[in-house]
Amino acid sequence: MNMKKRGAKHNAYLAVKTLVLLVFLVIVIFPFYWLFQTSFKSARDIAQFPPTYFPNPPIRDNYINIFQMNNFGRYVFNSVSVSLVSSFMCVLIGMLGAYALARFDFKAKSKILMFYLITQMIPGFLGLAALYTMLHQFNMLDKLTTLMILYTVMLIPYCTITLRGFFAQVPRALEEAAQIDGCNRISALFRVILPVIMPGVSATFMFSFVQCWNEVFSAIMYINRSSYYTIPVALNSLVLKYDVKWGELSAGAVISIVPSIAMFAFAQKYIASGLVNGAVKG
């Protein structure tokens, strides 16, 4: 009898757990579905009340308009260029800094770590005005290289702190063995240690890429020429003073989330293992 009661309680627990997870899944997925189906609606159907949950009939005009009339292909190229270059640079520089913090002992080590942590607590938009004045004086406004430099500088502390945990998990004996075989520190880092911590590097690169891809405050502040817009700035330009182009805005938003989803789907295994390994205190 006790076994039957325990079995009934267990089944009831599983049923409630499954129901809660399904409700949570619907809550999470519904905004993406609503965005997707809105991108295939006409302006009249979007403004219809009560709203419809399926486009009838679905149209491709929003996607065609956003590429033909709004030069969206150029904005995609700008975002990809800025995000890839910035992510690569911040991971490369952060990896070198993380290696030094994990392998060497020096007086300012704890202060550098504390400084990096403090920088992550300060909202980035607080310095936008002062930075705008400085960039204007150096004639660095309206340039994609400016965004690349800014994003790299902003993400170096995050990459350094994150990668330091991965370096701390690599045994020193592995590096010493490589040096005995004729490698110096740099070659041992890239030829021996880097393949070991590649899951952590991949996870750090992915998160850096997403941060650069979605960043909007700096891009709006420092980019005024439409030819240099990134995707977030281009989508923001569709919000007009007296009107919002919901169809084109939804189509652009759908396109903007595709690269992030594709990259995370491709590197999901590395990201999961990287996060687990990096969670161990170095």
N, C-alpha and C positions, 0 to 999 in steps of 0.2 A: 504493500500500500504506500509506504514511504517513497519507494522508487517511482511509483506512478505519479505521486504528488510532485516529486522533484522534476520528473520529466515534463509534467504539465506546466510547472513554473518556468522551466527552462524554455519550453516552446513559446510560452506567453512572453517571456523576456526577449526572445529572438524576434517575435512578431512586432513588439513595440519598438525594438531597436531598428528593425528594417523599415517600419513606417516612419520613424523620425528621420532616418537617413534619406528616405525617398522625399519627404517634405523638404529637407535641407537641400537635396539635389535640385528639386524643382525651383526653389528660391534662388539658387545660384545660377542655374541655366536660363531661367526665364528672361532676365535682362538681355542676354546674348541673343536669344531667340527673337525677342521683340526688336532688337536692333537689326537683326538679319532680315526679318520679314518687312520691316519699315523701309529698308533699302530697295525693295522691289515694289513699293507702292507709289502711286501718283500723288501729287500734292493734294488733290481733292479727297482721295481715300485716306490720307494721313490725317486730314482735318475733320474727317467724318466722326459724328457722335450719334450713338455710342460707337466706340472703336471696334474695328474688325480685327480678328486674330490671324487672318490669312489674307494675303494679297489676291484680289480677284478682279481681273487677271494679273499675274505677276508681270512686271515690265522691267526692261533693262536700261531705261532712259537715264536713271540716276547715275549709273556707272559710266554710261557713254558721255553724259554731260560733264561729269567731274574730270574725265581725262581730256575731252576735246575743248571744253570751255575754260577749265580751271588749271590746265597744265599740271595735272596731278602726278603724271609720270615723272616730271622734273622734281617734284617735292619728295617723291619716294626715293629717287636717286640721291637727293641731298641728305635725307634721313639715314639711308643705308651707309653712305660715305662717312658721315659724321659719327654715327654709332659704332661702325666697325673700327675706324681709326682710333677713336677715343678709347674704346674698350681694349683694343690691342695695346695701346700705349700705357694705359693705367695698369693693366695686368702685368706688362713687362717691367715697368718701373716699380710697381708694388711688389712684384716677385723678388726683385733685387733687394729692396728694403726689408722685406719679410725675412729673406735669407740672412741678412746681416743681424736683424733683431733676434733671430732664433739661434744663430750659431756663435755670435760674438758677445762678449761682456764688456761694457764700457760705461762710463759715469752717467752719460745723458740718456741711457737706454730707457729707464723708467719714465723720464720726463718726456721723451719722444712719444712713447706709447700713450701717456696721459694726454699729451697735446693732440694726438690723432683722435683719441676718444672724445675729447672736448669739442673738436671740430664737427663731429657727427651730431652733436647736440644743438648746434647753432643753426637756425633756419637760414637757408641760402639766400632768400630774398631780402634779408636785412642789408646786405651789402650791394644790392643792385644799383642803387643811385650813385654811390661813390665809384663803383666799378665802371658804370656808364661814362662818368666824367673822365676817368682815366683812359678808357678805350677811345673816347672821342679825341682826346689830346694826342694820342698816338696813331690816330687815323686807322683804327682797327674795327670800326663798326661795319656792318653789312658784309662780313666775310665768314665763310664757313670754317676757315682755319681758326678764327677766334673762338667759335663754339667748340671746336676740337680741343683747343688748349684749355678752355674753361672746364669742360666736362672731364678732361684728364686730371686737372688739378683737383677738382671736387671729389673725384672717385679714388684718388691715390690712397688717402687714409683708410677707406673702406677695404680696398684690395690688400693693402699691407697688413692690416689687422687680421683679415680673414685668412690670407695665405700663411701668415706666421704660424697659425695652429697646425697647418699641414706640414710645414717644414719641421716643426717640433716633433712630429710623429716618425720622421725618418731617422733610423739609427745612424749615429755618427760613424759606426764601423763601416757602413756601406760607402760613405764618402771617403773614408781613409783608405779603404781597399782600392777605390778608383785612383786615388792619388799615388798609391804604391805602384799601380800599373802604368803610371806616367801622366795622368791627368792633373792639370792644375785646378784651382778652385772653380774657375769659370766653366771649363770644359766638363768637370765633374757635375756641376750644377745642371748644365743643359743636357748632358749625355746620360747621366746616371740618375740624378735626383728628380729631374723634371718628369721623366716617364712614370716614376712612382707616384708622384702627386698630381698627375694629369687629371684625375677626376675632380680634385679641388680646384685646379686651374680652370677646367671647363665650367664648373659651377660658378666660379667668380666671374668668368668672362660673360656667361649668360646673364647674370644679374646686372652686371655693368652695362651690357648691351641694352637691356630693358630700361634701365635708368636713363640712359642717353636717348633712347628711342622715344620715351614718353615725356622727357623734360620739356617744359613749355615756357616757364617764366623767363629764363635767360634768352631763349630763342625769340620771344616776342619783344623783349627789351632791346636786344642788340641787332636784330635783323629787321630792316624796314623794306628792303627791295624784295618784291614778290618772287623774283627769279632765284633767290636764296632761301626761300621759305623751307622749313622742315614740315613734316606732316602735321604735328600738333598746331603749328602756326597757321598752316593752310586751313585746317578744320576750324580754327578759331575765326578765321576771316569769313567763314560762311555764316557766322552769327552777325547779321546786319543790325542796323539801328532800329528799324521798324519791321524787320522780318527775319525769320530763320529758315534756311533752306534745309528742312529736315530730311528730305529724300537724299540729297547729295551729301549731307552731313553724315547720315547713316551709312551710305555707301562708302564714304571715305573712312569712317570708323571701322567698318568691316575689313577693308583692305589693310588698315593700319595694324590690326591685331593678328593678321595672318603670319607675318614673319616671326613674331614672338612665339606663337603657338607652334609653328614649324620647328623653330630652333629648340624649344623645350621638349617637343616630342622626339626629336632626333637625339638629343643629349640627355634624355630622362635618366638613363642608367647611371651616367657619370655624375649627374647632379645629385641624385639620391645618395650614392656612395660618398660623394664629396662632402655633402652636408653632415652625414653621420661621422665621417672621419674627422672633419673639422670641428665637430662639437666637443671633442676630447680636449681638455685643457693642456696647453703646451707649457 
